[in-house]
Amino acid sequence: MDPERTLGEFEQIVLLAVLRLGDEAYGVTILDEIAAKTGRNPAPGALYTTLHRMEDKGLVTFRDGSPTPERGGRAKRFVTVTREGRTALASAQSAYRSLLQGLDLLDAKLFGGAYA
Amino acid sequence: MPNSISSADRSQPITRKTQPAEWLLARIAGPDRSAAIMGDLAEMAQTRGRLWFWMAYARTIVETGWRVSFSFVLGCAIFSLIDWLCGSHRIWLVQALRLGRPHMMLHISPYLWLFLYSVTTPLWFTAPFVVARYGIRDRFVRLILLFTFVMTCAMDYPHRFTLLFVSVTLFAAAVSLFWERWRKPVLVFAATVGMGTAAYLVISRSVFWGFWYFGHQYHRNGFDGFAAPHLILWIAMWAIALSSMFIITFVCARMHRRLLERPAATDRTIA
């Protein structure tokens, strides 16, 4: 995979949430983690579309867990970030850090005193 | 770890009536993905309610399925455009694209013409469909694009058809044999093109033999000639095209999912 491949903002959020959750990352916990840490409530459909797209790109892989009664006997599908996914995420975050270098986001001059 | 649980455990009210919904989602997202999605929605619905479950399901269907629908419509649109361009009234456009060179199609065997036409015509739907559905990075898509280009050229220059066809076939066979990363894409490609051609050939021949039979009966009853109404011919042509397109879509999606999309690992395989 191309390490320079760009990731969308939501893709980065999902990858970070999956990394934070470790072995417990599946649809429900990822949505909860994103809601808890970002205050956003993404639609489940948006999450699945993003996860499947990243699977096709080789950024994440899935493994089936055990079926549980509260899921109607269906297995959880746990997500793991691949090495390519980590590389792409690191590359995207590095670009953000480079752009942020030298900027004080709370600087009153930049935001018209809103944060002064 | 067992892969299924007893029926008593499947008694959650939100999941009892979702089998048709899961079936529909499986047609779009695949059986593994749809089971996991339905499981997640059922789990979340325990605290959010039945209405939330169905709203989330509807949004998931739309967000997951729009690309499939869009790809199909795009394929139909491009097919129609090429079909329209090749119509007798627009032949000057094709002639202009050919830079005034004479068309050779009338000088070849009708069987070769039928074969060429049956292979190439479904490709005019397949190529845009797979580009929109799977993206240009997919090796199978690149093979389809290359083959569509070669076959379209072969239709226009049939005297070079044999050379081109043999070259591409040998190339594909060599790649599939010696380069493992291309083996599965070539298999999906062969299945899609083969089924598309077979479907188009069988369906179109059946329909036209039907027209010939009715025309023959009409003639035997003492009428002069038989001319099917324009509308019926138009409907027949589109029925042929759409049937082939559905078969191509089905075979392509099945083969692509089975051979080119990564299956999820299980707890057992991880262990």
HADDOCK unambig.tbl for C-alpha pairs under 7 A between the chains (distance, minus, plus):
assign (segid A and resid 27 and name CA) (segid B and resid 40 and name CA) 6.08 0.50 0.50
assign (segid A and resid 28 and name CA) (segid B and resid 40 and name CA) 5.82 0.50 0.50
assign (segid A and resid 28 and name CA) (segid B and resid 44 and name CA) 6.88 0.50 0.50
assign (segid A and resid 44 and name CA) (segid B and resid 56 and name CA) 6.69 0.50 0.50
assign (segid A and resid 44 and name CA) (segid B and resid 60 and name CA) 6.63 0.50 0.50
assign (segid A and resid 45 and name CA) (segid B and resid 59 and name CA) 6.01 0.50 0.50
assign (segid A and resid 45 and name CA) (segid B and resid 60 and name CA) 3.87 0.50 0.50
assign (segid A and resid 45 and name CA) (segid B and resid 63 and name CA) 5.74 0.50 0.50
assign (segid A and resid 45 and name CA) (segid B and resid 64 and name CA) 6.70 0.50 0.50
assign (segid A and resid 46 and name CA) (segid B and resid 63 and name CA) 6.61 0.50 0.50
assign (segid A and resid 49 and name CA) (segid B and resid 63 and name CA) 6.85 0.50 0.50
assign (segid A and resid 49 and name CA) (segid B and resid 64 and name CA) 5.86 0.50 0.50
assign (segid A and resid 62 and name CA) (segid B and resid 264 and name CA) 4.79 0.50 0.50
assign (segid A and resid 62 and name CA) (segid B and resid 265 and name CA) 6.24 0.50 0.50
assign (segid A and resid 63 and name CA) (segid B and resid 264 and name CA) 4.64 0.50 0.50
assign (segid A and resid 63 and name CA) (segid B and resid 265 and name CA) 4.05 0.50 0.50
assign (segid A and resid 63 and name CA) (segid B and resid 266 and name CA) 5.00 0.50 0.50
assign (segid A and resid 63 and name CA) (segid B and resid 267 and name CA) 6.88 0.50 0.50
assign (segid A and resid 64 and name CA) (segid B and resid 264 and name CA) 6.14 0.50 0.50
assign (segid A and resid 64 and name CA) (segid B and resid 265 and name CA) 5.92 0.50 0.50
assign (segid A and resid 64 and name CA) (segid B and resid 266 and name CA) 4.50 0.50 0.50
assign (segid A and resid 64 and name CA) (segid B and resid 267 and name CA) 6.26 0.50 0.50
assign (segid A and resid 65 and name CA) (segid B and resid 266 and name CA) 6.38 0.50 0.50
assign (segid A and resid 65 and name CA) (segid B and resid 267 and name CA) 5.81 0.50 0.50
assign (segid A and resid 66 and name CA) (segid B and resid 1 and name CA) 6.83 0.50 0.50
assign (segid A and resid 66 and name CA) (segid B and resid 3 and name CA) 6.46 0.50 0.50
assign (segid A and resid 67 and name CA) (segid B and resid 3 and name CA) 6.53 0.50 0.50
assign (segid A and resid 67 and name CA) (segid B and resid 4 and name CA) 6.14 0.50 0.50
assign (segid A and resid 67 and name CA) (segid B and resid 5 and name CA) 6.84 0.50 0.50
assign (segid A and resid 69 and name CA) (segid B and resid 9 and name CA) 5.12 0.50 0.50
assign (segid A and resid 69 and name CA) (segid B and resid 10 and name CA) 6.06 0.50 0.50
assign (segid A and resid 70 and name CA) (segid B and resid 12 and name CA) 6.92 0.50 0.50
assign (segid A and resid 70 and name CA) (segid B and resid 43 and name CA) 5.67 0.50 0.50
assign (segid A and resid 71 and name CA) (segid B and resid 39 and name CA) 4.50 0.50 0.50
assign (segid A and resid 71 and name CA) (segid B and resid 40 and name CA) 6.71 0.50 0.50
assign (segid A and resid 71 and name CA) (segid B and resid 42 and name CA) 5.47 0.50 0.50
assign (segid A and resid 71 and name CA) (segid B and resid 43 and name CA) 5.16 0.50 0.50
assign (segid A and resid 72 and name CA) (segid B and resid 10 and name CA) 4.68 0.50 0.50
assign (segid A and resid 72 and name CA) (segid B and resid 12 and name CA) 6.30 0.50 0.50
assign (segid A and resid 72 and name CA) (segid B and resid 15 and name CA) 5.62 0.50 0.50
assign (segid A and resid 72 and name CA) (segid B and resid 39 and name CA) 6.58 0.50 0.50
assign (segid A and resid 73 and name CA) (segid B and resid 4 and name CA) 6.34 0.50 0.50
assign (segid A and resid 73 and name CA) (segid B and resid 5 and name CA) 5.80 0.50 0.50
assign (segid A and resid 73 and name CA) (segid B and resid 9 and name CA) 6.82 0.50 0.50
assign (segid A and resid 73 and name CA) (segid B and resid 10 and name CA) 5.73 0.50 0.50
assign (segid A and resid 74 and name CA) (segid B and resid 35 and name CA) 6.23 0.50 0.50
assign (segid A and resid 74 and name CA) (segid B and resid 36 and name CA) 6.63 0.50 0.50
assign (segid A and resid 74 and name CA) (segid B and resid 39 and name CA) 5.42 0.50 0.50
assign (segid A and resid 75 and name CA) (segid B and resid 36 and name CA) 6.32 0.50 0.50
assign (segid A and resid 76 and name CA) (segid B and resid 36 and name CA) 5.83 0.50 0.50
assign (segid A and resid 77 and name CA) (segid B and resid 36 and name CA) 5.82 0.50 0.50
